């Protein structure tokens, strides 16, 4: 058999399989009902794991930093600083078509403007780098092969047409769109035959067909899923591109992230990630899923509601101190009537168990009021400097060799 025949369908296109290398024997993984026990560490009291605190903010560089993302970054930053921990910045740029270095630089600039200094990241390095997912492919390859060797994943040779047909059958039967293909139980001979033909394949994760999985979310309490509603899921595409949930799990585990604090829209991803943690033998982090930021009509905040990115508010002249203060109050409070906080105040007072699990409404009028409060708190010299910097940025105030300010002509 020619080596090239085996190479054609591999999700690792740069990995050469030797002609005489035998195909891996098929092994079925039994995660069994042990998963019905808590998957997320419940030690350490109300705020999760009791070891060294390491949190991460992991933006995708596909656009501007949304205020919701900024709040997530802020909560991670405050939690880390309040615990004497580390705040890690990781860039999730596996969407190669949409990710740009320009967007990455803009996101980092917005975080820096807010005063959220990170301890590790793509620009400052760190012990657990690289900090861009696009630069970590060799690590994903290593752990994908480990899962294949253990039988936790299998090669799936189903075509797109076959997968669509399965979805249609499930829809007609009013069942969840779970994978029903034969490759979960295919023989070694069947797998080897497809490898010889060079048929493209994905790596698909074995999901137990019985039992449930529970996590203790630090904000939402106990969350559980029935495993029979999930179905075997892909961790590696046929083009060699790792799937989001696989990358995130490997990254969080190998970067020793202790607490995953993120938006509630990621809650469904937790089930898949917990299964991958279990299969790889990694310790589970504590999870905390923060509510979404809502528009005044209580729909998800979007561009149709006006400015939604940090950069837009920066351009409009809002103070970073006011932005940080306001974002912190979207779902958190210290239990008093006080609403004015500096970032140092927030570090001192922040606790994850005071984060509300209900959605918080973004009120532009309240933000404007907050901005005024912070302006009034500035000493005169700082206030003058703030106006000077703002006017220079907008071109109202220009540099001049004379001792007087030079106003532009209109």
Buried (B, 14 or more C-beta within 10 A) or exposed (E): EEEEBBBEBBBBEEEEBEEEEEBBEBEEBEBEEEBBEBBBBBEBEEBBBEEEBBBBBBBBBBBBBBBBBBBBBBBBBBBBBBBEBBBBBBBBBBBEEEBEEEBBEBBBBBBEBBBBEBBBBBEEEBEBBBBBBBEBBEBBBEBBBBBBEBBBBBBBBBEEEEBEBBEEEBEEEEEEBBBBBEBBEBEEEBBBBBBBEBBBBBBBBBBBEEBBBBBBBBBBEEBEBEBBEBBBBBBBBBEBBBBBBBBBBBBBBBBBBBBBBBBBEBBEBBBBBBBBBBBBEBEBBBBBBBBBBBBEEEEEBEEEBEBBBBBBBBEEEBBBBBBBBBBBBBBBBBEEEEBEBBBEBBBEBBBBEEBEBEBBBBBEEBBEEBBEBBBEBBEEEEEEEBBEEEBEEEEEBEEEEEEEEEEEEE
